Amino acid sequence: MRDTKIIKDTKLNIAREEALRYQGYSKKKVKKPNQNILQITEEEINRGYSLFKPRGIYSLIKITCFTSKG
């Protein structure tokens, strides 16, 4: 029998570097975002947190056999 659990209070981090990378900025490229872009990105990331409620789900299962063969 599986006992499914829901995790409601989990934290999710929106990576600033990833958001900038999707906008075409990365550490590998010469083009750097200006202060205006950095400020808008930070504001939108903070606004994004209000748009979702991260949750997780898991269930415990009993392992009856384990083998090292692929």
CHARMM internal coordinates of N, CA and C (Angstrom, degrees):
IC EDIT
DIST 1 N 1 CA 1.4532
DIST 1 CA 1 C 1.5265
ANGL 1 N 1 CA 1 C 108.96
DIST 1 C 2 N 1.2887
ANGL 1 CA 1 C 2 N 116.54
DIHE 1 N 1 CA 1 C 2 N 134.47
DIST 2 N 2 CA 1.4606
ANGL 1 C 2 N 2 CA 121.54
DIHE 1 CA 1 C 2 N 2 CA 178.79
DIST 2 CA 2 C 1.5239
ANGL 2 N 2 CA 2 C 109.83
DIHE 1 C 2 N 2 CA 2 C -98.49
DIST 2 C 3 N 1.3012
ANGL 2 CA 2 C 3 N 114.19
DIHE 2 N 2 CA 2 C 3 N 136.56
DIST 3 N 3 CA 1.4556
ANGL 2 C 3 N 3 CA 120.59
DIHE 2 CA 2 C 3 N 3 CA 176.38
DIST 3 CA 3 C 1.5210
ANGL 3 N 3 CA 3 C 107.34
DIHE 2 C 3 N 3 CA 3 C -111.61
DIST 3 C 4 N 1.3310
ANGL 3 CA 3 C 4 N 117.31
DIHE 3 N 3 CA 3 C 4 N 99.70
DIST 4 N 4 CA 1.4568
ANGL 3 C 4 N 4 CA 122.17
DIHE 3 CA 3 C 4 N 4 CA -175.87
DIST 4 CA 4 C 1.5251
ANGL 4 N 4 CA 4 C 110.14
DIHE 3 C 4 N 4 CA 4 C -81.60
DIST 4 C 5 N 1.3205
ANGL 4 CA 4 C 5 N 115.46
DIHE 4 N 4 CA 4 C 5 N 132.86
DIST 5 N 5 CA 1.4638
ANGL 4 C 5 N 5 CA 121.96
DIHE 4 CA 4 C 5 N 5 CA 179.74
DIST 5 CA 5 C 1.5274
ANGL 5 N 5 CA 5 C 109.45
DIHE 4 C 5 N 5 CA 5 C -117.79
DIST 5 C 6 N 1.3104
ANGL 5 CA 5 C 6 N 115.85
DIHE 5 N 5 CA 5 C 6 N 146.25
DIST 6 N 6 CA 1.4613
ANGL 5 C 6 N 6 CA 121.74
DIHE 5 CA 5 C 6 N 6 CA 175.53
DIST 6 CA 6 C 1.5257
ANGL 6 N 6 CA 6 C 107.84
DIHE 5 C 6 N 6 CA 6 C -113.83
DIST 6 C 7 N 1.3164
ANGL 6 CA 6 C 7 N 115.59
DIHE 6 N 6 CA 6 C 7 N 129.27
DIST 7 N 7 CA 1.4589
ANGL 6 C 7 N 7 CA 121.58
DIHE 6 CA 6 C 7 N 7 CA 176.84
DIST 7 CA 7 C 1.5268
ANGL 7 N 7 CA 7 C 106.74
DIHE 6 C 7 N 7 CA 7 C -98.63
DIST 7 C 8 N 1.3287
ANGL 7 CA 7 C 8 N 116.71
DIHE 7 N 7 CA 7 C 8 N 118.29
DIST 8 N 8 CA 1.4653
ANGL 7 C 8 N 8 CA 119.98
DIHE 7 CA 7 C 8 N 8 CA -175.71
DIST 8 CA 8 C 1.5265
ANGL 8 N 8 CA 8 C 113.39
DIHE 7 C 8 N 8 CA 8 C -98.52
DIST 8 C 9 N 1.2969
ANGL 8 CA 8 C 9 N 118.30
DIHE 8 N 8 CA 8 C 9 N -33.80
DIST 9 N 9 CA 1.4668
ANGL 8 C 9 N 9 CA 121.04
DIHE 8 CA 8 C 9 N 9 CA -173.58
DIST 9 CA 9 C 1.5189
ANGL 9 N 9 CA 9 C 111.50
DIHE 8 C 9 N 9 CA 9 C -101.39
DIST 9 C 10 N 1.3143
ANGL 9 CA 9 C 10 N 116.44
DIHE 9 N 9 CA 9 C 10 N 61.05
DIST 10 N 10 CA 1.4589
ANGL 9 C 10 N 10 CA 120.51
DIHE 9 CA 9 C 10 N 10 CA 177.82
DIST 10 CA 10 C 1.5266
ANGL 10 N 10 CA 10 C 109.11
DIHE 9 C 10 N 10 CA 10 C -104.92
DIST 10 C 11 N 1.2997
ANGL 10 CA 10 C 11 N 115.92
DIHE 10 N 10 CA 10 C 11 N 147.00
DIST 11 N 11 CA 1.4663
ANGL 10 C 11 N 11 CA 121.09
DIHE 10 CA 10 C 11 N 11 CA -179.13
DIST 11 CA 11 C 1.5219
ANGL 11 N 11 CA 11 C 109.47
DIHE 10 C 11 N 11 CA 11 C -97.45
DIST 11 C 12 N 1.3066
ANGL 11 CA 11 C 12 N 115.78
DIHE 11 N 11 CA 11 C 12 N 144.04
DIST 12 N 12 CA 1.4530
ANGL 11 C 12 N 12 CA 122.01
DIHE 11 CA 11 C 12 N 12 CA 177.06
DIST 12 CA 12 C 1.5191
ANGL 12 N 12 CA 12 C 107.71
DIHE 11 C 12 N 12 CA 12 C -128.70
DIST 12 C 13 N 1.3089
ANGL 12 CA 12 C 13 N 116.20
DIHE 12 N 12 CA 12 C 13 N 133.94
DIST 13 N 13 CA 1.4546
ANGL 12 C 13 N 13 CA 121.34
DIHE 12 CA 12 C 13 N 13 CA -178.28
DIST 13 CA 13 C 1.5259
ANGL 13 N 13 CA 13 C 109.79
DIHE 12 C 13 N 13 CA 13 C -109.27
DIST 13 C 14 N 1.3240
ANGL 13 CA 13 C 14 N 116.22
DIHE 13 N 13 CA 13 C 14 N 127.90
DIST 14 N 14 CA 1.4600
ANGL 13 C 14 N 14 CA 121.24
DIHE 13 CA 13 C 14 N 14 CA 173.10
DIST 14 CA 14 C 1.5215
ANGL 14 N 14 CA 14 C 106.45
DIHE 13 C 14 N 14 CA 14 C -92.71
DIST 14 C 15 N 1.3100
ANGL 14 CA 14 C 15 N 116.46
DIHE 14 N 14 CA 14 C 15 N 115.29
DIST 15 N 15 CA 1.4610
ANGL 14 C 15 N 15 CA 121.34
DIHE 14 CA 14 C 15 N 15 CA -175.67
DIST 15 CA 15 C 1.5277
ANGL 15 N 15 CA 15 C 110.66
DIHE 14 C 15 N 15 CA 15 C -74.80
DIST 15 C 16 N 1.3093
ANGL 15 CA 15 C 16 N 116.05
DIHE 15 N 15 CA 15 C 16 N 121.67
DIST 16 N 16 CA 1.4623
ANGL 15 C 16 N 16 CA 121.82
DIHE 15 CA 15 C 16 N 16 CA -179.83
DIST 16 CA 16 C 1.5277
ANGL 16 N 16 CA 16 C 111.00
DIHE 15 C 16 N 16 CA 16 C -60.23
DIST 16 C 17 N 1.3249
ANGL 16 CA 16 C 17 N 116.40
DIHE 16 N 16 CA 16 C 17 N -42.37
DIST 17 N 17 CA 1.4655
ANGL 16 C 17 N 17 CA 120.57
DIHE 16 CA 16 C 17 N 17 CA -179.50
DIST 17 CA 17 C 1.5271
ANGL 17 N 17 CA 17 C 111.46
DIHE 16 C 17 N 17 CA 17 C -62.16
DIST 17 C 18 N 1.3261
ANGL 17 CA 17 C 18 N 116.74
DIHE 17 N 17 CA 17 C 18 N -38.00
DIST 18 N 18 CA 1.4673
ANGL 17 C 18 N 18 CA 120.40
DIHE 17 CA 17 C 18 N 18 CA 178.58
DIST 18 CA 18 C 1.5251
ANGL 18 N 18 CA 18 C 110.96
DIHE 17 C 18 N 18 CA 18 C -68.66
DIST 18 C 19 N 1.3288
ANGL 18 CA 18 C 19 N 116.66
DIHE 18 N 18 CA 18 C 19 N -40.87
DIST 19 N 19 CA 1.4674
ANGL 18 C 19 N 19 CA 119.83
DIHE 18 CA 18 C 19 N 19 CA 178.14
DIST 19 CA 19 C 1.5257
ANGL 19 N 19 CA 19 C 110.25
DIHE 18 C 19 N 19 CA 19 C -61.68
DIST 19 C 20 N 1.3234
ANGL 19 CA 19 C 20 N 116.70
DIHE 19 N 19 CA 19 C 20 N -41.43
DIST 20 N 20 CA 1.4659
ANGL 19 C 20 N 20 CA 120.36
DIHE 19 CA 19 C 20 N 20 CA 178.08
DIST 20 CA 20 C 1.5250
ANGL 20 N 20 CA 20 C 110.96
DIHE 19 C 20 N 20 CA 20 C -67.86
DIST 20 C 21 N 1.3147
ANGL 20 CA 20 C 21 N 116.91
DIHE 20 N 20 CA 20 C 21 N -36.76
DIST 21 N 21 CA 1.4695
ANGL 20 C 21 N 21 CA 120.35
DIHE 20 CA 20 C 21 N 21 CA 178.92
DIST 21 CA 21 C 1.5304
ANGL 21 N 21 CA 21 C 110.58
DIHE 20 C 21 N 21 CA 21 C -62.74
DIST 21 C 22 N 1.3316
ANGL 21 CA 21 C 22 N 117.12
DIHE 21 N 21 CA 21 C 22 N -40.85
DIST 22 N 22 CA 1.4645
ANGL 21 C 22 N 22 CA 120.45
DIHE 21 CA 21 C 22 N 22 CA 177.66
DIST 22 CA 22 C 1.5266
ANGL 22 N 22 CA 22 C 111.74
DIHE 21 C 22 N 22 CA 22 C -64.66
DIST 22 C 23 N 1.3231
ANGL 22 CA 22 C 23 N 116.45
DIHE 22 N 22 CA 22 C 23 N -22.89
DIST 23 N 23 CA 1.4639
ANGL 22 C 23 N 23 CA 120.85
DIHE 22 CA 22 C 23 N 23 CA 177.42
DIST 23 CA 23 C 1.5256
ANGL 23 N 23 CA 23 C 111.80
DIHE 22 C 23 N 23 CA 23 C -88.00
DIST 23 C 24 N 1.3171
ANGL 23 CA 23 C 24 N 116.78
DIHE 23 N 23 CA 23 C 24 N 0.33
DIST 24 N 24 CA 1.4590
ANGL 23 C 24 N 24 CA 120.35
DIHE 23 CA 23 C 24 N 24 CA 177.04
DIST 24 CA 24 C 1.5153
ANGL 24 N 24 CA 24 C 114.99
DIHE 23 C 24 N 24 CA 24 C 101.93
DIST 24 C 25 N 1.3351
ANGL 24 CA 24 C 25 N 116.88
DIHE 24 N 24 CA 24 C 25 N 4.62
DIST 25 N 25 CA 1.4600
ANGL 24 C 25 N 25 CA 120.80
DIHE 24 CA 24 C 25 N 25 CA 178.54
DIST 25 CA 25 C 1.5247
ANGL 25 N 25 CA 25 C 108.55
DIHE 24 C 25 N 25 CA 25 C -105.16
DIST 25 C 26 N 1.2991
ANGL 25 CA 25 C 26 N 117.04
DIHE 25 N 25 CA 25 C 26 N 137.02
DIST 26 N 26 CA 1.4626
ANGL 25 C 26 N 26 CA 120.37
DIHE 25 CA 25 C 26 N 26 CA 174.57
DIST 26 CA 26 C 1.5130
ANGL 26 N 26 CA 26 C 108.66
DIHE 25 C 26 N 26 CA 26 C -150.76
DIST 26 C 27 N 1.3203
ANGL 26 CA 26 C 27 N 115.96
DIHE 26 N 26 CA 26 C 27 N 165.12
DIST 27 N 27 CA 1.4597
ANGL 26 C 27 N 27 CA 120.68
DIHE 26 CA 26 C 27 N 27 CA -179.63
DIST 27 CA 27 C 1.5232
ANGL 27 N 27 CA 27 C 111.55
DIHE 26 C 27 N 27 CA 27 C -66.49
DIST 27 C 28 N 1.3157
ANGL 27 CA 27 C 28 N 116.88
DIHE 27 N 27 CA 27 C 28 N -24.39
DIST 28 N 28 CA 1.4651
ANGL 27 C 28 N 28 CA 121.25
DIHE 27 CA 27 C 28 N 28 CA -177.81
DIST 28 CA 28 C 1.5291
ANGL 28 N 28 CA 28 C 112.61
DIHE 27 C 28 N 28 CA 28 C -80.36
DIST 28 C 29 N 1.3286
ANGL 28 CA 28 C 29 N 116.85
DIHE 28 N 28 CA 28 C 29 N -22.15
DIST 29 N 29 CA 1.4644
ANGL 28 C 29 N 29 CA 120.48
DIHE 28 CA 28 C 29 N 29 CA -177.58
DIST 29 CA 29 C 1.5255
ANGL 29 N 29 CA 29 C 110.47
DIHE 28 C 29 N 29 CA 29 C -90.37
DIST 29 C 30 N 1.3110
ANGL 29 CA 29 C 30 N 115.19
DIHE 29 N 29 CA 29 C 30 N 154.76
DIST 30 N 30 CA 1.4633
ANGL 29 C 30 N 30 CA 121.18
DIHE 29 CA 29 C 30 N 30 CA 179.87
DIST 30 CA 30 C 1.5265
ANGL 30 N 30 CA 30 C 110.96
DIHE 29 C 30 N 30 CA 30 C -74.00
DIST 30 C 31 N 1.3323
ANGL 30 CA 30 C 31 N 116.71
DIHE 30 N 30 CA 30 C 31 N -35.23
DIST 31 N 31 CA 1.4660
ANGL 30 C 31 N 31 CA 121.63
DIHE 30 CA 30 C 31 N 31 CA -177.24
DIST 31 CA 31 C 1.5309
ANGL 31 N 31 CA 31 C 110.45
DIHE 30 C 31 N 31 CA 31 C -67.12
DIST 31 C 32 N 1.3209
ANGL 31 CA 31 C 32 N 116.16
DIHE 31 N 31 CA 31 C 32 N 121.89
DIST 32 N 32 CA 1.4611
ANGL 31 C 32 N 32 CA 121.96
DIHE 31 CA 31 C 32 N 32 CA 179.76
DIST 32 CA 32 C 1.5253
ANGL 32 N 32 CA 32 C 109.32
DIHE 31 C 32 N 32 CA 32 C -110.25
DIST 32 C 33 N 1.3391
ANGL 32 CA 32 C 33 N 117.85
DIHE 32 N 32 CA 32 C 33 N 144.26
DIST 33 N 33 CA 1.4641
ANGL 32 C 33 N 33 CA 119.93
DIHE 32 CA 32 C 33 N 33 CA 178.50
DIST 33 CA 33 C 1.5329
ANGL 33 N 33 CA 33 C 110.73
DIHE 32 C 33 N 33 CA 33 C -70.44
DIST 33 C 34 N 1.3321
ANGL 33 CA 33 C 34 N 115.98
DIHE 33 N 33 CA 33 C 34 N 143.42
DIST 34 N 34 CA 1.4663
ANGL 33 C 34 N 34 CA 118.94
DIHE 33 CA 33 C 34 N 34 CA 177.35
DIST 34 CA 34 C 1.5322
ANGL 34 N 34 CA 34 C 109.97
DIHE 33 C 34 N 34 CA 34 C -81.67
DIST 34 C 35 N 1.3237
ANGL 34 CA 34 C 35 N 116.72
DIHE 34 N 34 CA 34 C 35 N 174.86
DIST 35 N 35 CA 1.4707
ANGL 34 C 35 N 35 CA 121.55
DIHE 34 CA 34 C 35 N 35 CA -176.79
DIST 35 CA 35 C 1.5185
ANGL 35 N 35 CA 35 C 112.11
DIHE 34 C 35 N 35 CA 35 C -60.08
DIST 35 C 36 N 1.3186
ANGL 35 CA 35 C 36 N 117.88
DIHE 35 N 35 CA 35 C 36 N -36.09
DIST 36 N 36 CA 1.4601
ANGL 35 C 36 N 36 CA 121.65
DIHE 35 CA 35 C 36 N 36 CA 179.37
DIST 36 CA 36 C 1.5298
ANGL 36 N 36 CA 36 C 110.73
DIHE 35 C 36 N 36 CA 36 C -62.73
DIST 36 C 37 N 1.3250
ANGL 36 CA 36 C 37 N 116.64
DIHE 36 N 36 CA 36 C 37 N -45.55
DIST 37 N 37 CA 1.4739
ANGL 36 C 37 N 37 CA 121.50
DIHE 36 CA 36 C 37 N 37 CA 178.60
DIST 37 CA 37 C 1.5261
ANGL 37 N 37 CA 37 C 110.11
DIHE 36 C 37 N 37 CA 37 C -63.26
DIST 37 C 38 N 1.3268
ANGL 37 CA 37 C 38 N 117.11
DIHE 37 N 37 CA 37 C 38 N -43.28
DIST 38 N 38 CA 1.4663
ANGL 37 C 38 N 38 CA 120.94
DIHE 37 CA 37 C 38 N 38 CA 179.75
DIST 38 CA 38 C 1.5237
ANGL 38 N 38 CA 38 C 111.26
DIHE 37 C 38 N 38 CA 38 C -62.30
DIST 38 C 39 N 1.3247
ANGL 38 CA 38 C 39 N 117.05
DIHE 38 N 38 CA 38 C 39 N -41.76
DIST 39 N 39 CA 1.4595
ANGL 38 C 39 N 39 CA 121.40
DIHE 38 CA 38 C 39 N 39 CA -179.86
DIST 39 CA 39 C 1.5285
ANGL 39 N 39 CA 39 C 111.14
DIHE 38 C 39 N 39 CA 39 C -66.68
DIST 39 C 40 N 1.3149
ANGL 39 CA 39 C 40 N 117.20
DIHE 39 N 39 CA 39 C 40 N -46.12
DIST 40 N 40 CA 1.4711
ANGL 39 C 40 N 40 CA 121.01
DIHE 39 CA 39 C 40 N 40 CA 179.39
DIST 40 CA 40 C 1.5251
ANGL 40 N 40 CA 40 C 110.40
DIHE 39 C 40 N 40 CA 40 C -62.89
DIST 40 C 41 N 1.3204
ANGL 40 CA 40 C 41 N 116.85
DIHE 40 N 40 CA 40 C 41 N -42.54
DIST 41 N 41 CA 1.4667
ANGL 40 C 41 N 41 CA 120.47
DIHE 40 CA 40 C 41 N 41 CA 179.05
DIST 41 CA 41 C 1.5212
ANGL 41 N 41 CA 41 C 110.66
DIHE 40 C 41 N 41 CA 41 C -60.28
DIST 41 C 42 N 1.3242
ANGL 41 CA 41 C 42 N 117.09
DIHE 41 N 41 CA 41 C 42 N -45.21
DIST 42 N 42 CA 1.4698
ANGL 41 C 42 N 42 CA 121.30
DIHE 41 CA 41 C 42 N 42 CA 179.20
DIST 42 CA 42 C 1.5290
ANGL 42 N 42 CA 42 C 111.14
DIHE 41 C 42 N 42 CA 42 C -62.59
DIST 42 C 43 N 1.3289
ANGL 42 CA 42 C 43 N 117.28
DIHE 42 N 42 CA 42 C 43 N -43.09
DIST 43 N 43 CA 1.4679
ANGL 42 C 43 N 43 CA 121.11
DIHE 42 CA 42 C 43 N 43 CA 178.76
DIST 43 CA 43 C 1.5241
ANGL 43 N 43 CA 43 C 111.21
DIHE 42 C 43 N 43 CA 43 C -62.74
DIST 43 C 44 N 1.3162
ANGL 43 CA 43 C 44 N 117.03
DIHE 43 N 43 CA 43 C 44 N -42.49
DIST 44 N 44 CA 1.4651
ANGL 43 C 44 N 44 CA 120.34
DIHE 43 CA 43 C 44 N 44 CA -178.24
DIST 44 CA 44 C 1.5256
ANGL 44 N 44 CA 44 C 111.89
DIHE 43 C 44 N 44 CA 44 C -71.41
DIST 44 C 45 N 1.3124
ANGL 44 CA 44 C 45 N 117.13
DIHE 44 N 44 CA 44 C 45 N -34.09
DIST 45 N 45 CA 1.4686
ANGL 44 C 45 N 45 CA 119.69
DIHE 44 CA 44 C 45 N 45 CA 174.51
DIST 45 CA 45 C 1.5220
ANGL 45 N 45 CA 45 C 109.18
DIHE 44 C 45 N 45 CA 45 C -62.10
DIST 45 C 46 N 1.3223
ANGL 45 CA 45 C 46 N 117.00
DIHE 45 N 45 CA 45 C 46 N -46.53
DIST 46 N 46 CA 1.4652
ANGL 45 C 46 N 46 CA 120.41
DIHE 45 CA 45 C 46 N 46 CA 178.85
DIST 46 CA 46 C 1.5232
ANGL 46 N 46 CA 46 C 111.54
DIHE 45 C 46 N 46 CA 46 C -63.01
DIST 46 C 47 N 1.3179
ANGL 46 CA 46 C 47 N 117.59
DIHE 46 N 46 CA 46 C 47 N -37.98
DIST 47 N 47 CA 1.4632
ANGL 46 C 47 N 47 CA 120.80
DIHE 46 CA 46 C 47 N 47 CA 176.66
DIST 47 CA 47 C 1.5330
ANGL 47 N 47 CA 47 C 110.38
DIHE 46 C 47 N 47 CA 47 C -66.71
DIST 47 C 48 N 1.3126
ANGL 47 CA 47 C 48 N 116.29
DIHE 47 N 47 CA 47 C 48 N -35.47
DIST 48 N 48 CA 1.4578
ANGL 47 C 48 N 48 CA 121.14
DIHE 47 CA 47 C 48 N 48 CA -179.72
DIST 48 CA 48 C 1.5179
ANGL 48 N 48 CA 48 C 113.41
DIHE 47 C 48 N 48 CA 48 C -60.24
DIST 48 C 49 N 1.3312
ANGL 48 CA 48 C 49 N 117.01
DIHE 48 N 48 CA 48 C 49 N -33.33
DIST 49 N 49 CA 1.4657
ANGL 48 C 49 N 49 CA 120.01
DIHE 48 CA 48 C 49 N 49 CA 179.84
DIST 49 CA 49 C 1.5251
ANGL 49 N 49 CA 49 C 112.28
DIHE 48 C 49 N 49 CA 49 C -61.02
DIST 49 C 50 N 1.3222
ANGL 49 CA 49 C 50 N 117.75
DIHE 49 N 49 CA 49 C 50 N -27.35
DIST 50 N 50 CA 1.4635
ANGL 49 C 50 N 50 CA 119.96
DIHE 49 CA 49 C 50 N 50 CA 179.95
DIST 50 CA 50 C 1.5244
ANGL 50 N 50 CA 50 C 112.46
DIHE 49 C 50 N 50 CA 50 C -80.56
DIST 50 C 51 N 1.3336
ANGL 50 CA 50 C 51 N 117.64
DIHE 50 N 50 CA 50 C 51 N -7.50
DIST 51 N 51 CA 1.4639
ANGL 50 C 51 N 51 CA 121.03
DIHE 50 CA 50 C 51 N 51 CA -175.90
DIST 51 CA 51 C 1.5243
ANGL 51 N 51 CA 51 C 114.07
DIHE 50 C 51 N 51 CA 51 C -90.72
DIST 51 C 52 N 1.3134
ANGL 51 CA 51 C 52 N 117.26
DIHE 51 N 51 CA 51 C 52 N -8.32
DIST 52 N 52 CA 1.4618
ANGL 51 C 52 N 52 CA 119.03
DIHE 51 CA 51 C 52 N 52 CA -178.27
DIST 52 CA 52 C 1.5196
ANGL 52 N 52 CA 52 C 111.30
DIHE 51 C 52 N 52 CA 52 C -145.31
DIST 52 C 53 N 1.3211
ANGL 52 CA 52 C 53 N 115.21
DIHE 52 N 52 CA 52 C 53 N 157.98
DIST 53 N 53 CA 1.4568
ANGL 52 C 53 N 53 CA 122.81
DIHE 52 CA 52 C 53 N 53 CA 174.48
DIST 53 CA 53 C 1.5255
ANGL 53 N 53 CA 53 C 106.57
DIHE 52 C 53 N 53 CA 53 C -124.58
DIST 53 C 54 N 1.3277
ANGL 53 CA 53 C 54 N 116.86
DIHE 53 N 53 CA 53 C 54 N 97.32
DIST 54 N 54 CA 1.4646
ANGL 53 C 54 N 54 CA 118.81
DIHE 53 CA 53 C 54 N 54 CA -176.66
DIST 54 CA 54 C 1.5251
ANGL 54 N 54 CA 54 C 111.67
DIHE 53 C 54 N 54 CA 54 C -64.55
DIST 54 C 55 N 1.3061
ANGL 54 CA 54 C 55 N 115.57
DIHE 54 N 54 CA 54 C 55 N 139.56
DIST 55 N 55 CA 1.4629
ANGL 54 C 55 N 55 CA 122.62
DIHE 54 CA 54 C 55 N 55 CA 178.10
DIST 55 CA 55 C 1.5110
ANGL 55 N 55 CA 55 C 108.50
DIHE 54 C 55 N 55 CA 55 C -142.37
DIST 55 C 56 N 1.2809
ANGL 55 CA 55 C 56 N 115.10
DIHE 55 N 55 CA 55 C 56 N 158.54
DIST 56 N 56 CA 1.4560
ANGL 55 C 56 N 56 CA 120.63
DIHE 55 CA 55 C 56 N 56 CA 176.39
DIST 56 CA 56 C 1.5161
ANGL 56 N 56 CA 56 C 109.50
DIHE 55 C 56 N 56 CA 56 C -129.84
DIST 56 C 57 N 1.2977
ANGL 56 CA 56 C 57 N 115.88
DIHE 56 N 56 CA 56 C 57 N 161.13
DIST 57 N 57 CA 1.4586
ANGL 56 C 57 N 57 CA 121.11
DIHE 56 CA 56 C 57 N 57 CA 177.97
DIST 57 CA 57 C 1.5217
ANGL 57 N 57 CA 57 C 108.43
DIHE 56 C 57 N 57 CA 57 C -139.20
DIST 57 C 58 N 1.3091
ANGL 57 CA 57 C 58 N 115.66
DIHE 57 N 57 CA 57 C 58 N 139.21
DIST 58 N 58 CA 1.4562
ANGL 57 C 58 N 58 CA 119.63
DIHE 57 CA 57 C 58 N 58 CA 177.52
DIST 58 CA 58 C 1.5228
ANGL 58 N 58 CA 58 C 109.72
DIHE 57 C 58 N 58 CA 58 C -151.49
DIST 58 C 59 N 1.2927
ANGL 58 CA 58 C 59 N 115.21
DIHE 58 N 58 CA 58 C 59 N 161.46
DIST 59 N 59 CA 1.4585
ANGL 58 C 59 N 59 CA 120.89
DIHE 58 CA 58 C 59 N 59 CA 173.49
DIST 59 CA 59 C 1.5185
ANGL 59 N 59 CA 59 C 108.69
DIHE 58 C 59 N 59 CA 59 C -141.92
DIST 59 C 60 N 1.3045
ANGL 59 CA 59 C 60 N 115.02
DIHE 59 N 59 CA 59 C 60 N 143.31
DIST 60 N 60 CA 1.4544
ANGL 59 C 60 N 60 CA 121.38
DIHE 59 CA 59 C 60 N 60 CA 178.17
DIST 60 CA 60 C 1.5207
ANGL 60 N 60 CA 60 C 108.66
DIHE 59 C 60 N 60 CA 60 C -85.52
DIST 60 C 61 N 1.3114
ANGL 60 CA 60 C 61 N 115.83
DIHE 60 N 60 CA 60 C 61 N 133.47
DIST 61 N 61 CA 1.4599
ANGL 60 C 61 N 61 CA 119.91
DIHE 60 CA 60 C 61 N 61 CA 176.87
DIST 61 CA 61 C 1.5196
ANGL 61 N 61 CA 61 C 108.68
DIHE 60 C 61 N 61 CA 61 C -127.26
DIST 61 C 62 N 1.2880
ANGL 61 CA 61 C 62 N 115.56
DIHE 61 N 61 CA 61 C 62 N 147.79
DIST 62 N 62 CA 1.4535
ANGL 61 C 62 N 62 CA 121.24
DIHE 61 CA 61 C 62 N 62 CA -179.99
DIST 62 CA 62 C 1.5259
ANGL 62 N 62 CA 62 C 109.01
DIHE 61 C 62 N 62 CA 62 C -86.81
DIST 62 C 63 N 1.3256
ANGL 62 CA 62 C 63 N 115.91
DIHE 62 N 62 CA 62 C 63 N 126.84
DIST 63 N 63 CA 1.4621
ANGL 62 C 63 N 63 CA 121.00
DIHE 62 CA 62 C 63 N 63 CA 176.53
DIST 63 CA 63 C 1.5214
ANGL 63 N 63 CA 63 C 107.42
DIHE 62 C 63 N 63 CA 63 C -88.16
DIST 63 C 64 N 1.3151
ANGL 63 CA 63 C 64 N 115.67
DIHE 63 N 63 CA 63 C 64 N 121.97
DIST 64 N 64 CA 1.4594
ANGL 63 C 64 N 64 CA 119.93
DIHE 63 CA 63 C 64 N 64 CA -178.04
DIST 64 CA 64 C 1.5128
ANGL 64 N 64 CA 64 C 112.84
DIHE 63 C 64 N 64 CA 64 C -99.71
DIST 64 C 65 N 1.3212
ANGL 64 CA 64 C 65 N 117.17
DIHE 64 N 64 CA 64 C 65 N -18.79
DIST 65 N 65 CA 1.4576
ANGL 64 C 65 N 65 CA 120.21
DIHE 64 CA 64 C 65 N 65 CA -178.36
DIST 65 CA 65 C 1.5241
ANGL 65 N 65 CA 65 C 108.86
DIHE 64 C 65 N 65 CA 65 C -153.29
DIST 65 C 66 N 1.3146
ANGL 65 CA 65 C 66 N 115.49
DIHE 65 N 65 CA 65 C 66 N 141.84
DIST 66 N 66 CA 1.4588
ANGL 65 C 66 N 66 CA 120.74
DIHE 65 CA 65 C 66 N 66 CA 177.31
DIST 66 CA 66 C 1.5142
ANGL 66 N 66 CA 66 C 107.87
DIHE 65 C 66 N 66 CA 66 C -135.34
DIST 66 C 67 N 1.3223
ANGL 66 CA 66 C 67 N 116.53
DIHE 66 N 66 CA 66 C 67 N 131.16
DIST 67 N 67 CA 1.4554
ANGL 66 C 67 N 67 CA 120.91
DIHE 66 CA 66 C 67 N 67 CA 178.08
DIST 67 CA 67 C 1.5206
ANGL 67 N 67 CA 67 C 109.12
DIHE 66 C 67 N 67 CA 67 C -134.57
DIST 67 C 68 N 1.3146
ANGL 67 CA 67 C 68 N 116.49
DIHE 67 N 67 CA 67 C 68 N 149.22
DIST 68 N 68 CA 1.4638
ANGL 67 C 68 N 68 CA 119.78
DIHE 67 CA 67 C 68 N 68 CA -179.36
DIST 68 CA 68 C 1.5210
ANGL 68 N 68 CA 68 C 111.77
DIHE 67 C 68 N 68 CA 68 C -89.85
DIST 68 C 69 N 1.3165
ANGL 68 CA 68 C 69 N 117.71
DIHE 68 N 68 CA 68 C 69 N -0.53
DIST 69 N 69 CA 1.4640
ANGL 68 C 69 N 69 CA 121.32
DIHE 68 CA 68 C 69 N 69 CA 178.45
DIST 69 CA 69 C 1.5199
ANGL 69 N 69 CA 69 C 109.73
DIHE 68 C 69 N 69 CA 69 C -76.90
DIST 69 C 70 N 1.3549
ANGL 69 CA 69 C 70 N 115.48
DIHE 69 N 69 CA 69 C 70 N 141.49
DIST 70 N 70 CA 1.4634
ANGL 69 C 70 N 70 CA 120.24
DIHE 69 CA 69 C 70 N 70 CA -179.27
DIST 70 CA 70 C 1.4637
ANGL 70 N 70 CA 70 C 111.16
DIHE 69 C 70 N 70 CA 70 C -79.49
END
COOR INIT
IC SEED 1 N 1 CA 1 C
IC BUILD
